[in-house]
Amino acid sequence: MTDIPITANERKAQFTGNTGLGPFAFTFNILTSSDIRVIKNSTVLTLTSEYTVTTNVDGTGSVTLTGGGNG
């Protein structure tokens, strides 16, 4: 995989209302799925058990809620 330079600043994508399970796209770059923190109703969700991350070649991607993170 190609290294992508990432500057150290906060990036955020926010979705509100009854938006379902996703996928919820983000346009900022990440290197690994653990670079994403998903918060629902002020609760931090857990990667793999409550959401998954799909990463594109350019480092952007999407989050899909699963298991306890759905609804």
ZICORJO-V768881 format. One record per backbone hydrogen bond with DSSP energy under -0.5 kcal/mol. NH is the residue of the N-H (numbers start at 1). CO is the residue of the C=O. Records with the same first field share a line. If there is no record, write none. Layout:
# ZICORJO-V768881
NH: CO + CO
This chain:
# ZICORJO-V768881
9: 7
19: 17
22: 19
24: 63
25: 23
26: 61
30: 59
35: 32
36: 33
40: 43
43: 40
45: 38
48: 51
49: 47
50: 46
51: 46
52: 64
54: 62
55: 53
56: 60
59: 56
61: 26
62: 54
63: 24
64: 52
65: 21
66: 50
68: 49
69: 66
70: 67
